[in-house]
Amino acid sequence: MLKSIRKRLNKKRSGPIVTTLAEYESEDFMGCNTGYQTLFIDSSGEVCPCDFTPLSFGNIKDTPLKDIWKQMEEYFPRPRADCLMREISHKIDSEFFPLSPNESKKMIPHLDTESPYPKIYKKLTKK
């Protein structure tokens, strides 16, 4: 439904260009770049892979951002085909967010060579 609305509205010559995050971050386009190309810093300084993922990798008040990003690279070596939060939300059982860095790291599924790539990255990595 969102895709059809976007197409219809973007055919018009006036008004804003419409995008949908659900389409943009789908396997058919960019996929989920959580922790790979994006991060989110909340109001208390917790560094999370994205604004929809309540997993902390540290706090910028205690650790330089470049060091936190370096740790995140180990857990997010490339984009995912699907939303990380959609994949792990059923495993999160806490009243307090974001989860601590130790708990957060336990939540992240390993990406291996069999894990699907988003379509745009498949094209970029073809030889």
Disulfide bonds with the S-S distance in Angstrom:
none
